[in-house]
């Protein structure tokens, strides 16, 4: 059984198709690492779309189009999930930093 902290720390990717959620995002990972993972997935999707845009429909089998669409969905959805976690983490850091500042420091900004 997971502790409440573990449930909040590890968020399932939206592309999990099972109840056990084997693919998780560690919300305590460095924001740069989360953003890098998101960038990697979105870049791969963009590259695949670029390749796909060079093809004509006469060259592609319907089954191939379905496979490519599924791969694009997985890459983009995972990238969006990762970006949401990174954005939430950065917002929490900004809020925490603002709370830590003294009133005189806040008036200077």
N, CA, C and O atoms as a Tinker XYZ file with bonds, in Angstrom:
   436  protein
     1  N      0.833000   -1.181000    0.000000    73     2
     2  CA     0.000000    0.000000    0.000000    64     1     3
     3  C      0.882000    1.251000    0.000000    63     2     4     5
     4  O      1.884000    1.319000    0.712000    81     3
     5  N      0.497000    2.226000   -0.801000    73     3     6
     6  CA     1.286000    3.454000   -0.901000    64     5     7
     7  C      0.919000    4.422000    0.218000    63     6     8     9
     8  O     -0.232000    4.510000    0.646000    81     7
     9  N      1.930000    5.138000    0.672000    73     7    10
    10  CA     1.692000    6.184000    1.655000    64     9    11
    11  C      1.092000    7.387000    0.930000    63    10    12    13
    12  O      1.223000    7.489000   -0.289000    81    11
    13  N      0.429000    8.311000    1.658000    73    11    14
    14  CA    -0.115000    9.500000    1.001000    64    13    15
    15  C      0.956000   10.320000    0.292000    63    14    16    17
    16  O      0.698000   10.904000   -0.761000    81    15
    17  N      2.169000   10.367000    0.870000    73    15    18
    18  CA     3.252000   11.117000    0.231000    64    17    19
    19  C      3.622000   10.499000   -1.114000    63    18    20    21
    20  O      3.876000   11.215000   -2.083000    81    19
    21  N      3.652000    9.152000   -1.170000    73    19    22
    22  CA     3.992000    8.471000   -2.423000    64    21    23
    23  C      2.914000    8.711000   -3.472000    63    22    24    25
    24  O      3.231000    8.863000   -4.652000    81    23
    25  N      1.650000    8.748000   -3.068000    73    23    26
    26  CA     0.570000    8.999000   -4.020000    64    25    27
    27  C      0.694000   10.395000   -4.621000    63    26    28    29
    28  O      0.433000   10.583000   -5.809000    81    27
    29  N      1.085000   11.366000   -3.816000    73    27    30
    30  CA     1.244000   12.729000   -4.319000    64    29    31
    31  C      2.534000   12.896000   -5.112000    63    30    32    33
    32  O      2.607000   13.731000   -6.014000    81    31
    33  N      3.547000   12.107000   -4.780000    73    31    34
    34  CA     4.839000   12.244000   -5.456000    64    33    35
    35  C      4.803000   11.661000   -6.860000    63    34    36    37
    36  O      5.340000   12.265000   -7.789000    81    35
    37  N      4.193000   10.522000   -7.032000    73    35    38
    38  CA     4.201000    9.833000   -8.322000    64    37    39
    39  C      2.836000    9.959000   -8.990000    63    38    40    41
    40  O      1.832000    9.452000   -8.490000    81    39
    41  N      2.820000   10.643000  -10.124000    73    39    42
    42  CA     1.581000   10.826000  -10.871000    64    41    43
    43  C      1.593000    9.937000  -12.104000    63    42    44    45
    44  O      2.599000    9.873000  -12.811000    81    43
    45  N      0.494000    9.254000  -12.370000    73    43    46
    46  CA     0.450000    8.403000  -13.562000    64    45    47
    47  C      0.363000    9.230000  -14.840000    63    46    48    49
    48  O     -0.258000   10.293000  -14.870000    81    47
    49  N      0.986000    8.729000  -15.874000    73    47    50
    50  CA     0.853000    9.352000  -17.189000    64    49    51
    51  C     -0.575000    9.133000  -17.687000    63    50    52    53
    52  O     -1.202000    8.119000  -17.377000    81    51
    53  N     -1.074000   10.084000  -18.451000    73    51    54
    54  CA    -2.419000    9.960000  -18.993000    64    53    55
    55  C     -2.554000    8.841000  -20.013000    63    54    56    57
    56  O     -3.669000    8.428000  -20.333000    81    55
    57  N     -1.442000    8.348000  -20.524000    73    55    58
    58  CA    -1.484000    7.296000  -21.540000    64    57    59
    59  C     -1.506000    5.894000  -20.946000    63    58    60    61
    60  O     -1.493000    4.914000  -21.690000    81    59
    61  N     -1.541000    5.779000  -19.629000    73    59    62
    62  CA    -1.662000    4.456000  -19.013000    64    61    63
    63  C     -3.041000    3.887000  -19.348000    63    62    64    65
    64  O     -4.059000    4.552000  -19.155000    81    63
    65  N     -3.063000    2.679000  -19.841000    73    63    66
    66  CA    -4.335000    2.063000  -20.205000    64    65    67
    67  C     -4.722000    0.949000  -19.243000    63    66    68    69
    68  O     -5.611000    0.153000  -19.543000    81    67
    69  N     -4.067000    0.885000  -18.094000    73    67    70
    70  CA    -4.393000   -0.138000  -17.104000    64    69    71
    71  C     -4.690000    0.532000  -15.770000    63    70    72    73
    72  O     -4.393000    1.710000  -15.572000    81    71
    73  N     -5.274000   -0.228000  -14.867000    73    71    74
    74  CA    -5.592000    0.305000  -13.540000    64    73    75
    75  C     -4.376000    0.406000  -12.633000    63    74    76    77
    76  O     -4.420000    1.111000  -11.625000    81    75
    77  N     -3.287000   -0.288000  -12.972000    73    75    78
    78  CA    -2.112000   -0.289000  -12.098000    64    77    79
    79  C     -1.149000    0.853000  -12.377000    63    78    80    81
    80  O     -0.223000    1.068000  -11.594000    81    79
    81  N     -1.332000    1.589000  -13.460000    73    79    82
    82  CA    -0.515000    2.747000  -13.814000    64    81    83
    83  C      0.992000    2.466000  -13.720000    63    82    84    85
    84  O      1.664000    2.991000  -12.831000    81    83
    85  N      1.522000    1.643000  -14.630000    73    83    86
    86  CA     2.947000    1.312000  -14.562000    64    85    87
    87  C      3.878000    2.468000  -14.933000    63    86    88    89
    88  O      5.050000    2.452000  -14.558000    81    87
    89  N      3.385000    3.457000  -15.652000    73    87    90
    90  CA     4.227000    4.586000  -16.046000    64    89    91
    91  C      3.881000    5.791000  -15.184000    63    90    92    93
    92  O      2.748000    6.272000  -15.188000    81    91
    93  N      4.879000    6.271000  -14.444000    73    91    94
    94  CA     4.658000    7.344000  -13.480000    64    93    95
    95  C      5.640000    8.488000  -13.691000    63    94    96    97
    96  O      6.732000    8.297000  -14.227000    81    95
    97  N      5.233000    9.679000  -13.261000    73    95    98
    98  CA     6.113000   10.849000  -13.261000    64    97    99
    99  C      6.491000   11.113000  -11.813000    63    98   100   101
   100  O      5.620000   11.216000  -10.948000    81    99
   101  N      7.781000   11.221000  -11.548000    73    99   102
   102  CA     8.261000   11.568000  -10.215000    64   101   103
   103  C      8.203000   13.086000  -10.099000    63   102   104   105
   104  O      9.033000   13.789000  -10.676000    81   103
   105  N      7.219000   13.593000   -9.352000    73   103   106
   106  CA     7.025000   15.037000   -9.241000    64   105   107
   107  C      8.149000   15.715000   -8.471000    63   106   108   109
   108  O      8.253000   16.941000   -8.489000    81   107
   109  N      8.991000   14.940000   -7.797000    73   107   110
   110  CA    10.114000   15.510000   -7.059000    64   109   111
   111  C     11.416000   15.491000   -7.858000    63   110   112   113
   112  O     12.465000   15.895000   -7.358000    81   111
   113  N     11.338000   15.019000   -9.099000    73   111   114
   114  CA    12.521000   15.049000   -9.964000    64   113   115
   115  C     12.836000   16.508000  -10.282000    63   114   116   117
   116  O     11.970000   17.376000  -10.179000    81   115
   117  N     14.062000   16.763000  -10.663000    73   115   118
   118  CA    14.469000   18.127000  -11.015000    64   117   119
   119  C     13.611000   18.634000  -12.177000    63   118   120   121
   120  O     13.341000   17.901000  -13.128000    81   119
   121  N     13.189000   19.889000  -12.085000    73   119   122
   122  CA    12.346000   20.478000  -13.130000    64   121   123
   123  C     13.018000   20.382000  -14.500000    63   122   124   125
   124  O     12.352000   20.157000  -15.511000    81   123
   125  N     14.341000   20.553000  -14.526000    73   123   126
   126  CA    15.066000   20.465000  -15.797000    64   125   127
   127  C     14.941000   19.069000  -16.404000    63   126   128   129
   128  O     14.819000   18.926000  -17.620000    81   127
   129  N     14.971000   18.038000  -15.552000    73   127   130
   130  CA    14.851000   16.663000  -16.042000    64   129   131
   131  C     13.447000   16.390000  -16.578000    63   130   132   133
   132  O     13.280000   15.722000  -17.598000    81   131
   133  N     12.444000   16.914000  -15.878000    73   131   134
   134  CA    11.062000   16.728000  -16.325000    64   133   135
   135  C     10.850000   17.456000  -17.646000    63   134   136   137
   136  O     10.242000   16.911000  -18.567000    81   135
   137  N     11.351000   18.688000  -17.740000    73   135   138
   138  CA    11.225000   19.450000  -18.982000    64   137   139
   139  C     11.988000   18.775000  -20.121000    63   138   140   141
   140  O     11.524000   18.774000  -21.262000    81   139
   141  N     13.137000   18.209000  -19.823000    73   139   142
   142  CA    13.925000   17.517000  -20.835000    64   141   143
   143  C     13.176000   16.298000  -21.370000    63   142   144   145
   144  O     13.172000   16.044000  -22.574000    81   143
   145  N     12.550000   15.556000  -20.480000    73   143   146
   146  CA    11.770000   14.384000  -20.901000    64   145   147
   147  C     10.584000   14.819000  -21.754000    63   146   148   149
   148  O     10.257000   14.164000  -22.743000    81   147
   149  N      9.935000   15.928000  -21.373000    73   147   150
   150  CA     8.817000   16.448000  -22.163000    64   149   151
   151  C      9.310000   16.885000  -23.540000    63   150   152   153
   152  O      8.698000   16.559000  -24.557000    81   151
   153  N     10.419000   17.624000  -23.565000    73   151   154
   154  CA    10.978000   18.104000  -24.828000    64   153   155
   155  C     11.318000   16.937000  -25.751000    63   154   156   157
   156  O     11.043000   16.986000  -26.950000    81   155
   157  N     11.913000   15.891000  -25.189000    73   155   158
   158  CA    12.295000   14.722000  -25.984000    64   157   159
   159  C     11.074000   14.111000  -26.665000    63   158   160   161
   160  O     11.131000   13.763000  -27.845000    81   159
   161  N      9.975000   13.980000  -25.933000    73   159   162
   162  CA     8.776000   13.363000  -26.496000    64   161   163
   163  C      8.115000   14.265000  -27.537000    63   162   164   165
   164  O      7.694000   13.794000  -28.593000    81   163
   165  N      8.027000   15.546000  -27.239000    73   163   166
   166  CA     7.384000   16.464000  -28.180000    64   165   167
   167  C      8.239000   16.626000  -29.429000    63   166   168   169
   168  O      7.700000   16.725000  -30.531000    81   167
   169  N      9.564000   16.656000  -29.279000    73   167   170
   170  CA    10.464000   16.721000  -30.435000    64   169   171
   171  C     10.317000   15.473000  -31.298000    63   170   172   173
   172  O     10.283000   15.572000  -32.524000    81   171
   173  N     10.229000   14.299000  -30.672000    73   171   174
   174  CA    10.056000   13.055000  -31.432000    64   173   175
   175  C      8.741000   13.080000  -32.207000    63   174   176   177
   176  O      8.687000   12.638000  -33.355000    81   175
   177  N      7.685000   13.595000  -31.585000    73   175   178
   178  CA     6.392000   13.696000  -32.263000    64   177   179
   179  C      6.481000   14.666000  -33.437000    63   178   180   181
   180  O      5.959000   14.384000  -34.516000    81   179
   181  N      7.138000   15.806000  -33.234000    73   179   182
   182  CA     7.281000   16.786000  -34.312000    64   181   183
   183  C      8.090000   16.206000  -35.473000    63   182   184   185
   184  O      7.754000   16.417000  -36.639000    81   183
   185  N      9.145000   15.482000  -35.148000    73   183   186
   186  CA     9.962000   14.848000  -36.191000    64   185   187
   187  C      9.146000   13.817000  -36.962000    63   186   188   189
   188  O      9.244000   13.729000  -38.185000    81   187
   189  N      8.345000   13.041000  -36.249000    73   187   190
   190  CA     7.499000   12.037000  -36.898000    64   189   191
   191  C      6.448000   12.711000  -37.778000    63   190   192   193
   192  O      6.168000   12.243000  -38.882000    81   191
   193  N      5.867000   13.809000  -37.293000    73   191   194
   194  CA     4.897000   14.554000  -38.107000    64   193   195
   195  C      5.549000   15.111000  -39.366000    63   194   196   197
   196  O      4.945000   15.101000  -40.438000    81   195
   197  N      6.784000   15.597000  -39.237000    73   195   198
   198  CA     7.490000   16.117000  -40.404000    64   197   199
   199  C      7.688000   15.018000  -41.442000    63   198   200   201
   200  O      7.468000   15.230000  -42.635000    81   199
   201  N      8.105000   13.840000  -40.978000    73   199   202
   202  CA     8.279000   12.705000  -41.892000    64   201   203
   203  C      6.949000   12.322000  -42.526000    63   202   204   205
   204  O      6.867000   12.073000  -43.729000    81   203
   205  N      5.924000   12.281000  -41.710000    73   203   206
   206  CA     4.592000   11.895000  -42.180000    64   205   207
   207  C      4.065000   12.897000  -43.207000    63   206   208   209
   208  O      3.378000   12.512000  -44.154000    81   207
   209  N      4.381000   14.172000  -43.026000    73   207   210
   210  CA     3.902000   15.193000  -43.959000    64   209   211
   211  C      4.541000   15.062000  -45.340000    63   210   212   213
   212  O      4.004000   15.575000  -46.322000    81   211
   213  N      5.678000   14.384000  -45.421000    73   211   214
   214  CA     6.364000   14.189000  -46.703000    64   213   215
   215  C      5.789000   13.019000  -47.492000    63   214   216   217
   216  O      6.063000   12.868000  -48.683000    81   215
   217  N      4.990000   12.193000  -46.820000    73   215   218
   218  CA     4.405000   11.036000  -47.488000    64   217   219
   219  C      3.083000   11.411000  -48.136000    63   218   220   221
   220  O      2.416000   12.362000  -47.728000    81   219
   221  N      2.722000   10.652000  -49.144000    73   219   222
   222  CA     1.382000   10.800000  -49.706000    64   221   223
   223  C      0.546000    9.639000  -49.193000    63   222   224   225
   224  O      1.080000    8.600000  -48.805000    81   223
   225  N     -0.750000    9.821000  -49.195000    73   223   226
   226  CA    -1.622000    8.768000  -48.690000    64   225   227
   227  C     -1.575000    7.516000  -49.556000    63   226   228   229
   228  O     -1.909000    6.426000  -49.091000    81   227
   229  N     -1.163000    7.664000  -50.811000    73   227   230
   230  CA    -1.022000    6.485000  -51.667000    64   229   231
   231  C      0.122000    5.594000  -51.188000    63   230   232   233
   232  O      0.109000    4.384000  -51.416000    81   231
   233  N      1.117000    6.200000  -50.519000    73   231   234
   234  CA     2.270000    5.446000  -50.036000    64   233   235
   235  C      2.010000    4.758000  -48.703000    63   234   236   237
   236  O      2.774000    3.878000  -48.309000    81   235
   237  N      0.969000    5.133000  -48.018000    73   235   238
   238  CA     0.737000    4.619000  -46.663000    64   237   239
   239  C     -0.444000    3.655000  -46.643000    63   238   240   241
   240  O     -1.458000    3.864000  -47.310000    81   239
   241  N     -0.284000    2.614000  -45.873000    73   239   242
   242  CA    -1.357000    1.658000  -45.627000    64   241   243
   243  C     -2.196000    2.192000  -44.461000    63   242   244   245
   244  O     -1.664000    2.873000  -43.585000    81   243
   245  N     -3.471000    1.899000  -44.439000    73   243   246
   246  CA    -4.328000    2.369000  -43.349000    64   245   247
   247  C     -3.808000    1.930000  -41.989000    63   246   248   249
   248  O     -3.896000    2.678000  -41.015000    81   247
   249  N     -3.274000    0.735000  -41.923000    73   247   250
   250  CA    -2.721000    0.229000  -40.659000    64   249   251
   251  C     -1.522000    1.066000  -40.223000    63   250   252   253
   252  O     -1.337000    1.307000  -39.030000    81   251
   253  N     -0.710000    1.510000  -41.179000    73   251   254
   254  CA     0.436000    2.360000  -40.864000    64   253   255
   255  C     -0.022000    3.704000  -40.298000    63   254   256   257
   256  O      0.559000    4.206000  -39.336000    81   255
   257  N     -1.054000    4.280000  -40.890000    73   255   258
   258  CA    -1.579000    5.562000  -40.415000    64   257   259
   259  C     -2.074000    5.416000  -38.978000    63   258   260   261
   260  O     -1.848000    6.303000  -38.156000    81   259
   261  N     -2.727000    4.342000  -38.676000    73   259   262
   262  CA    -3.203000    4.088000  -37.311000    64   261   263
   263  C     -2.034000    3.956000  -36.342000    63   262   264   265
   264  O     -2.091000    4.488000  -35.233000    81   263
   265  N     -0.985000    3.261000  -36.740000    73   263   266
   266  CA     0.196000    3.096000  -35.884000    64   265   267
   267  C      0.880000    4.435000  -35.634000    63   266   268   269
   268  O      1.272000    4.738000  -34.507000    81   267
   269  N      1.022000    5.231000  -36.683000    73   267   270
   270  CA     1.669000    6.535000  -36.548000    64   269   271
   271  C      0.836000    7.457000  -35.661000    63   270   272   273
   272  O      1.375000    8.163000  -34.809000    81   271
   273  N     -0.476000    7.446000  -35.864000    73   271   274
   274  CA    -1.360000    8.280000  -35.045000    64   273   275
   275  C     -1.269000    7.890000  -33.580000    63   274   276   277
   276  O     -1.233000    8.761000  -32.711000    81   275
   277  N     -1.232000    6.602000  -33.294000    73   275   278
   278  CA    -1.117000    6.135000  -31.913000    64   277   279
   279  C      0.221000    6.559000  -31.302000    63   278   280   281
   280  O      0.265000    7.002000  -30.155000    81   279
   281  N      1.297000    6.428000  -32.055000    73   279   282
   282  CA     2.615000    6.837000  -31.551000    64   281   283
   283  C      2.632000    8.340000  -31.277000    63   282   284   285
   284  O      3.170000    8.776000  -30.259000    81   283
   285  N      2.055000    9.125000  -32.164000    73   283   286
   286  CA     1.999000   10.572000  -31.960000    64   285   287
   287  C      1.191000   10.923000  -30.721000    63   286   288   289
   288  O      1.580000   11.796000  -29.946000    81   287
   289  N      0.061000   10.240000  -30.535000    73   287   290
   290  CA    -0.761000   10.491000  -29.350000    64   289   291
   291  C      0.038000   10.217000  -28.076000    63   290   292   293
   292  O      0.052000   11.039000  -27.160000    81   291
   293  N      0.702000    9.061000  -28.019000    73   291   294
   294  CA     1.466000    8.709000  -26.825000    64   293   295
   295  C      2.562000    9.727000  -26.540000    63   294   296   297
   296  O      2.730000   10.161000  -25.400000    81   295
   297  N      3.298000   10.105000  -27.562000    73   295   298
   298  CA     4.393000   11.059000  -27.382000    64   297   299
   299  C      3.895000   12.430000  -26.932000    63   298   300   301
   300  O      4.444000   13.017000  -26.000000    81   299
   301  N      2.867000   12.933000  -27.585000    73   299   302
   302  CA     2.371000   14.275000  -27.266000    64   301   303
   303  C      1.690000   14.285000  -25.898000    63   302   304   305
   304  O      1.904000   15.211000  -25.116000    81   303
   305  N      0.872000   13.273000  -25.596000    73   303   306
   306  CA     0.185000   13.244000  -24.306000    64   305   307
   307  C      1.182000   13.115000  -23.160000    63   306   308   309
   308  O      1.049000   13.804000  -22.148000    81   307
   309  N      2.177000   12.244000  -23.303000    73   307   310
   310  CA     3.211000   12.122000  -22.266000    64   309   311
   311  C      3.960000   13.447000  -22.101000    63   310   312   313
   312  O      4.230000   13.873000  -20.977000    81   311
   313  N      4.293000   14.094000  -23.213000    73   311   314
   314  CA     4.974000   15.384000  -23.146000    64   313   315
   315  C      4.129000   16.424000  -22.426000    63   314   316   317
   316  O      4.651000   17.189000  -21.615000    81   315
   317  N      2.843000   16.463000  -22.706000    73   315   318
   318  CA     1.942000   17.414000  -22.027000    64   317   319
   319  C      1.837000   17.110000  -20.542000    63   318   320   321
   320  O      1.858000   18.030000  -19.724000    81   319
   321  N      1.725000   15.837000  -20.178000    73   319   322
   322  CA     1.673000   15.453000  -18.762000    64   321   323
   323  C      2.940000   15.907000  -18.042000    63   322   324   325
   324  O      2.881000   16.445000  -16.937000    81   323
   325  N      4.080000   15.683000  -18.679000    73   323   326
   326  CA     5.352000   16.092000  -18.081000    64   325   327
   327  C      5.446000   17.608000  -17.940000    63   326   328   329
   328  O      5.921000   18.103000  -16.918000    81   327
   329  N      5.003000   18.344000  -18.940000    73   327   330
   330  CA     5.037000   19.802000  -18.867000    64   329   331
   331  C      4.133000   20.325000  -17.749000    63   330   332   333
   332  O      4.480000   21.294000  -17.073000    81   331
   333  N      2.980000   19.691000  -17.552000    73   331   334
   334  CA     2.082000   20.105000  -16.466000    64   333   335
   335  C      2.757000   19.927000  -15.114000    63   334   336   337
   336  O      2.658000   20.797000  -14.249000    81   335
   337  N      3.447000   18.797000  -14.929000    73   335   338
   338  CA     4.152000   18.550000  -13.668000    64   337   339
   339  C      5.271000   19.566000  -13.491000    63   338   340   341
   340  O      5.450000   20.103000  -12.398000    81   339
   341  N      6.024000   19.837000  -14.550000    73   339   342
   342  CA     7.113000   20.813000  -14.463000    64   341   343
   343  C      6.569000   22.196000  -14.134000    63   342   344   345
   344  O      7.141000   22.912000  -13.312000    81   343
   345  N      5.469000   22.571000  -14.770000    73   343   346
   346  CA     4.881000   23.890000  -14.515000    64   345   347
   347  C      4.371000   23.986000  -13.080000    63   346   348   349
   348  O      4.579000   25.005000  -12.421000    81   347
   349  N      3.719000   22.956000  -12.596000    73   347   350
   350  CA     3.233000   22.947000  -11.219000    64   349   351
   351  C      4.396000   23.054000  -10.252000    63   350   352   353
   352  O      4.322000   23.793000   -9.271000    81   351
   353  N      5.474000   22.320000  -10.520000    73   351   354
   354  CA     6.657000   22.375000   -9.661000    64   353   355
   355  C      7.276000   23.751000   -9.643000    63   354   356   357
   356  O      7.689000   24.233000   -8.588000    81   355
   357  N      7.348000   24.400000  -10.810000    73   355   358
   358  CA     7.927000   25.741000  -10.868000    64   357   359
   359  C      7.029000   26.752000  -10.156000    63   358   360   361
   360  O      7.524000   27.670000   -9.502000    81   359
   361  N      5.716000   26.586000  -10.280000    73   359   362
   362  CA     4.800000   27.496000   -9.598000    64   361   363
   363  C      4.918000   27.344000   -8.084000    63   362   364   365
   364  O      4.858000   28.329000   -7.348000    81   363
   365  N      5.085000   26.108000   -7.626000    73   363   366
   366  CA     5.252000   25.877000   -6.184000    64   365   367
   367  C      6.551000   26.494000   -5.694000    63   366   368   369
   368  O      6.588000   27.084000   -4.614000    81   367
   369  N      7.627000   26.363000   -6.482000    73   367   370
   370  CA     8.900000   26.965000   -6.099000    64   369   371
   371  C      8.790000   28.481000   -6.042000    63   370   372   373
   372  O      9.324000   29.105000   -5.125000    81   371
   373  N      8.116000   29.070000   -6.996000    73   371   374
   374  CA     7.942000   30.518000   -7.020000    64   373   375
   375  C      7.141000   30.984000   -5.813000    63   374   376   377
   376  O      7.483000   31.985000   -5.183000    81   375
   377  N      6.077000   30.259000   -5.493000    73   375   378
   378  CA     5.243000   30.609000   -4.345000    64   377   379
   379  C      6.028000   30.452000   -3.058000    63   378   380   381
   380  O      5.968000   31.322000   -2.189000    81   379
   381  N      6.762000   29.364000   -2.921000    73   379   382
   382  CA     7.569000   29.122000   -1.724000    64   381   383
   383  C      8.623000   30.198000   -1.574000    63   382   384   385
   384  O      8.854000   30.696000   -0.472000    81   383
   385  N      9.272000   30.564000   -2.685000    73   383   386
   386  CA    10.294000   31.610000   -2.648000    64   385   387
   387  C      9.683000   32.948000   -2.226000    63   386   388   389
   388  O     10.284000   33.684000   -1.444000    81   387
   389  N      8.499000   33.262000   -2.735000    73   387   390
   390  CA     7.848000   34.530000   -2.391000    64   389   391
   391  C      7.478000   34.572000   -0.911000    63   390   392   393
   392  O      7.581000   35.619000   -0.271000    81   391
   393  N      7.048000   33.434000   -0.368000    73   391   394
   394  CA     6.673000   33.374000    1.047000    64   393   395
   395  C      7.894000   33.537000    1.932000    63   394   396   397
   396  O      7.803000   34.121000    3.012000    81   395
   397  N      9.047000   33.023000    1.486000    73   395   398
   398  CA    10.273000   33.075000    2.282000    64   397   399
   399  C     10.861000   34.480000    2.350000    63   398   400   401
   400  O     11.574000   34.810000    3.297000    81   399
   401  N     10.564000   35.313000    1.339000    73   399   402
   402  CA    11.147000   36.648000    1.312000    64   401   403
   403  C     10.544000   37.514000    2.419000    63   402   404   405
   404  O      9.376000   37.368000    2.779000    81   403
   405  N     11.353000   38.398000    2.937000    73   403   406
   406  CA    10.889000   39.313000    3.967000    64   405   407
   407  C     10.058000   40.414000    3.323000    63   406   408   409
   408  O     10.171000   40.632000    2.117000    81   407
   409  N      9.227000   41.114000    4.087000    73   407   410
   410  CA     8.425000   42.201000    3.510000    64   409   411
   411  C      9.270000   43.253000    2.808000    63   410   412   413
   412  O      8.852000   43.779000    1.777000    81   411
   413  N     10.457000   43.576000    3.343000    73   411   414
   414  CA    11.299000   44.592000    2.684000    64   413   415
   415  C     11.821000   44.081000    1.343000    63   414   416   417
   416  O     11.947000   44.856000    0.394000    81   415
   417  N     12.124000   42.782000    1.255000    73   415   418
   418  CA    12.581000   42.203000   -0.017000    64   417   419
   419  C     11.437000   42.224000   -1.038000    63   418   420   421
   420  O     11.660000   42.475000   -2.222000    81   419
   421  N     10.212000   41.958000   -0.569000    73   419   422
   422  CA     9.063000   41.951000   -1.468000    64   421   423
   423  C      8.797000   43.349000   -2.029000    63   422   424   425
   424  O      8.426000   43.481000   -3.195000    81   423
   425  N      8.978000   44.377000   -1.228000    73   423   426
   426  CA     8.709000   45.749000   -1.704000    64   425   427
   427  C      9.757000   46.213000   -2.715000    63   426   428   429
   428  O      9.498000   47.111000   -3.517000    81   427
   429  N     10.944000   45.595000   -2.673000    73   427   430
   430  CA    12.008000   45.958000   -3.609000    64   429   431
   431  C     11.781000   45.364000   -4.985000    63   430   432   433
   432  O     12.339000   45.858000   -5.964000    81   431
   433  N     10.958000   44.297000   -5.086000    73   431   434
   434  CA    10.757000   43.678000   -6.394000    64   433   435
   435  C      9.634000   44.269000   -7.163000    63   434   436
   436  O      9.358000   43.838000   -8.282000    81   435
